[in-house]
Structures are given as C-alpha cells and as structure tokens.
Amino acid sequence: MLRHVREVPTDELIQLGGQTDSKHNSDQFAQIYQIQQLHQIPKELCWLVEYLSLKGVEQENLFQESATRQEFSDLCDLLDTGESAFRGSVHAVAEGLLLFLEALPEPVIPIALYQRCIECSNQFLLCRQLVSKLPVVHNRAFTYIVRFLKSLLAHESYNRLDAKLLSTVFGAVLIRPPAEVAQKLASSKRAASHASKRASAFLYHFLVSKQ
C-alpha cells in the first residue's frame, strides 16, 4: 500500500538534499547544472524549481495536492541519478519542493535570524535589510525562490494562486524557529498562529513588491 508522502521518514526526506553527480547524461540535467552554477544554489532546488517553471506555472491547486509514495520515490531516484525522465505529476514535484526546503538542516532564512525575521516582518525595509545580510548561499536561494513564486503570481488567472497563499505555504518552510522556540509554539496555538502570520508577512512583502 502506498503511503502519503508526508509519512515518509525524515531521513528519507533529507536524502533529497544529498549530493548528486554533476556529470549528468541527460540534456535536461546539463541545462539545470548550468543554471545551478549561475545561481550557486543546490542542484536539487534548481531542478525542482525549473521543472515547475516549465510545466507547472498554469497548474491549478499547486502546493495543495499530495504526491503518492511511488511518485516521491521516483522523484528521489531522478534527483539522485538523473538517468530517467520523471513521469509523476506536477503536484508531486511541487510537494517535493516543499519537502526539500523543510528537510534542509539549516533553513533558507538561518535559524539564528528567526527572531529578527519575526520582529521586522511588519516593515519591508527592515526585511530587505535582513535578506541583504544573509550568507551568500542563503541570499541567492531566497532570491531565486522569490523570483519563482512571483512568476507563479504572473499566471494567477490560470493557477488561481495568490500572494497570501504562497507566503503562508512557503513562509513555513523558509522561516523555521529554533528547536526550543518550536517546542514553546507547539504548546500554544495562539503563539503558533502569531508566529506563522509573522513569517508569512515577511515573505509576503517580497512577493508583492515591484522591486
């Protein structure tokens, strides 16, 4: 019986963040490798985003439907080997992107900056200043993801996505609290809701900004 992808053990999810061979036989992976080198971001992140940019920008219910266990397994195999085309759904790749970001040991917004991120979430200028001071790899990854999300919003008449939904979904995986804070939030629905809204607000600024 196939398990829902969210039932996959965490150690299997983290495999998505593992190293892959940069010498892919596939033309698609060769192109992805070039893009990855340009942006200096993880190859897996690049493949997931570029696949969705190519095949998913007009897809309705993106990030709202689940993948099967088999689709997730096939996706892991492809990211690991690059030897075969992915035959699963666009929704599987979309969920794979969220799971990849969620499984990163260090979030795109570093855990050490979580509290500052929450505190400045009401002021876009402060949010921009914080992002500008991120470590280079984190800054590039954040910028790359925001660019992708804004491209989805450019097709909102087809995919029915909006900035509020995307900032809520991605805010939760890009901006994660330290373990001790997470434990406190788990015991208070009100505090957890407040923290979630602040994380969403932080990302929302970038999605609606014309800059």
C-alpha positions as CSV (number, residue, x, y, z in Angstrom):
1,M,0.0,0.0,0.0
2,L,1.3,3.4,-1.0
3,R,2.0,5.8,1.8
4,H,1.2,9.5,1.7
5,V,4.5,11.3,1.0
6,R,4.3,13.1,4.4
7,E,4.5,9.7,6.1
8,V,8.0,9.1,4.6
9,P,10.6,9.1,7.5
10,T,12.6,12.3,7.9
11,D,15.9,10.6,7.0
12,E,14.4,9.7,3.6
13,L,13.3,13.2,3.1
14,I,16.7,14.6,3.8
15,Q,18.1,12.3,1.1
16,L,16.6,14.9,-1.3
17,G,19.3,17.3,0.0
18,G,22.1,14.9,-0.6
19,Q,24.9,15.3,-3.2
20,T,24.4,14.2,-6.8
21,D,26.8,13.7,-9.7
22,S,27.3,16.9,-11.6
23,K,28.0,15.0,-14.9
24,H,24.5,14.1,-16.0
25,N,23.9,12.3,-19.2
26,S,20.5,14.0,-19.6
27,D,20.4,17.2,-21.6
28,Q,17.8,18.4,-19.1
29,F,20.2,17.9,-16.2
30,A,23.0,19.5,-18.1
31,Q,20.9,22.6,-18.5
32,I,19.9,22.6,-14.9
33,Y,23.5,22.2,-13.9
34,Q,24.3,25.4,-15.9
35,I,21.5,27.3,-14.1
36,Q,22.7,26.0,-10.8
37,Q,26.2,27.1,-11.4
38,L,24.9,30.6,-12.4
39,H,22.9,31.0,-9.2
40,Q,25.1,28.9,-6.9
41,I,22.2,27.1,-5.3
42,P,21.6,23.4,-4.6
43,K,21.1,21.3,-7.8
44,E,18.1,19.7,-6.3
45,L,16.4,23.0,-5.6
46,C,17.3,24.2,-9.1
47,W,15.8,21.1,-10.8
48,L,12.5,21.2,-8.8
49,V,12.0,24.9,-9.4
50,E,13.0,24.8,-13.1
51,Y,10.7,21.8,-13.7
52,L,7.8,23.6,-12.1
53,S,8.6,26.8,-14.1
54,L,8.5,24.8,-17.3
55,K,5.4,22.6,-16.6
56,G,3.6,24.0,-13.6
57,V,3.1,27.7,-13.7
58,E,-0.5,27.4,-15.0
59,Q,-1.4,24.4,-12.9
60,E,-4.4,24.8,-10.6
61,N,-4.1,23.7,-6.9
62,L,-0.3,23.7,-7.0
63,F,1.2,23.1,-3.5
64,Q,-2.3,21.9,-2.4
65,E,-2.4,18.3,-3.7
66,S,-0.4,15.4,-2.4
67,A,2.0,13.0,-4.1
68,T,1.9,9.3,-3.7
69,R,4.7,7.3,-2.1
70,Q,5.7,5.9,-5.6
71,E,5.9,9.4,-7.1
72,F,8.1,10.5,-4.3
73,S,10.3,7.5,-4.7
74,D,10.7,8.1,-8.4
75,L,11.4,11.8,-7.8
76,C,14.2,10.9,-5.3
77,D,15.7,8.4,-7.8
78,L,15.7,11.0,-10.6
79,L,17.3,13.7,-8.4
80,D,19.9,11.2,-7.3
81,T,20.8,9.7,-10.7
82,G,19.4,11.9,-13.5
83,E,19.1,8.8,-15.7
84,S,15.3,8.9,-16.4
85,A,12.6,11.4,-17.1
86,F,10.1,12.0,-14.3
87,R,6.7,10.5,-15.1
88,G,4.9,11.7,-12.0
89,S,2.5,14.6,-11.6
90,V,3.4,18.3,-11.4
91,H,1.8,18.2,-7.9
92,A,4.4,15.6,-6.8
93,V,7.3,17.9,-7.8
94,A,5.5,20.8,-6.0
95,E,5.3,18.8,-2.8
96,G,8.8,17.6,-3.3
97,L,10.0,21.2,-3.4
98,L,8.3,22.0,-0.1
99,L,9.6,18.8,1.5
100,F,13.1,19.6,0.3
101,L,13.0,23.0,1.8
102,E,11.5,21.6,5.0
103,A,14.2,18.9,5.3
104,L,17.2,21.3,5.0
105,P,19.1,21.1,8.3
106,E,19.5,24.9,8.0
107,P,16.5,26.8,6.6
108,V,16.9,29.3,3.8
109,I,16.5,32.0,6.5
110,P,19.0,30.8,9.0
111,I,17.6,29.7,12.4
112,A,19.9,32.2,14.1
113,L,18.0,35.0,12.4
114,Y,14.5,33.7,13.1
115,Q,13.6,36.1,15.9
116,R,14.9,39.1,14.0
117,C,12.9,38.0,11.0
118,I,9.7,37.8,13.1
119,E,10.3,41.2,14.7
120,C,10.9,43.0,11.4
121,S,8.1,41.3,9.5
122,N,5.8,44.4,9.5
123,Q,8.4,46.6,7.8
124,F,9.5,45.8,4.3
125,L,12.6,48.0,4.5
126,L,13.9,46.0,7.6
127,C,13.0,42.7,5.9
128,R,15.1,43.7,2.8
129,Q,18.0,44.7,5.1
130,L,17.9,41.4,6.8
131,V,17.9,39.5,3.5
132,S,20.8,41.6,2.2
133,K,22.9,40.5,5.1
134,L,22.2,36.7,4.7
135,P,25.1,34.4,3.9
136,V,25.7,34.4,0.2
137,V,24.2,31.0,-0.5
138,H,21.1,31.7,1.6
139,N,20.6,35.1,-0.1
140,R,20.8,33.6,-3.5
141,A,18.5,30.8,-2.6
142,F,15.9,33.2,-1.2
143,T,16.1,35.5,-4.2
144,Y,15.8,32.5,-6.6
145,I,12.7,31.2,-4.8
146,V,11.0,34.6,-4.6
147,R,11.6,35.1,-8.3
148,F,10.0,31.7,-9.0
149,L,7.0,32.5,-6.7
150,K,6.5,35.8,-8.5
151,S,6.5,34.0,-11.8
152,L,3.6,31.9,-10.5
153,L,1.7,35.0,-9.5
154,A,2.1,36.3,-13.0
155,H,-0.1,33.4,-14.1
156,E,-2.6,33.6,-11.3
157,S,-5.5,33.9,-13.7
158,Y,-4.7,30.3,-14.6
159,N,-3.3,28.7,-11.5
160,R,-5.6,30.6,-9.0
161,L,-2.7,31.2,-6.7
162,D,-2.3,34.4,-4.7
163,A,0.5,36.1,-2.7
164,K,-1.3,35.3,0.6
165,L,-1.4,31.6,-0.1
166,L,2.1,31.3,-1.3
167,S,3.5,33.4,1.5
168,T,1.7,31.1,4.0
169,V,2.9,27.9,2.4
170,F,6.5,28.9,1.8
171,G,6.9,31.1,4.9
172,A,6.5,28.0,7.0
173,V,9.4,26.2,5.3
174,L,11.7,29.1,4.5
175,I,11.5,30.6,8.0
176,R,11.7,28.0,10.8
177,P,12.2,28.6,14.5
178,P,14.9,27.1,16.7
179,A,14.0,23.8,18.4
180,E,13.4,25.4,21.8
181,V,11.1,28.0,20.3
182,A,9.3,25.4,18.2
183,Q,8.6,23.4,21.4
184,K,7.0,26.5,23.1
185,L,4.9,27.3,20.0
186,A,3.7,23.7,19.9
187,S,2.1,24.2,23.4
188,S,0.3,27.4,22.4
189,K,-2.0,27.6,19.4
190,R,-2.2,31.4,19.8
191,A,1.5,31.9,19.8
192,A,2.0,29.4,16.9
193,S,-0.6,31.3,14.9
194,H,1.0,34.6,15.6
195,A,4.5,33.3,14.6
196,S,3.1,31.8,11.4
197,K,1.4,35.0,10.4
198,R,4.6,37.0,11.0
199,A,6.7,34.5,8.9
200,S,4.1,34.8,6.1
201,A,4.1,38.6,6.4
202,F,7.9,38.6,6.0
203,L,7.7,36.7,2.7
204,Y,4.5,38.5,1.5
205,H,6.4,41.8,1.3
206,F,8.8,40.3,-1.3
207,L,6.0,38.7,-3.4
208,V,4.0,41.9,-3.8
209,S,7.0,44.2,-4.2
210,K,7.6,45.6,-7.7
211,Q,11.3,45.7,-7.0
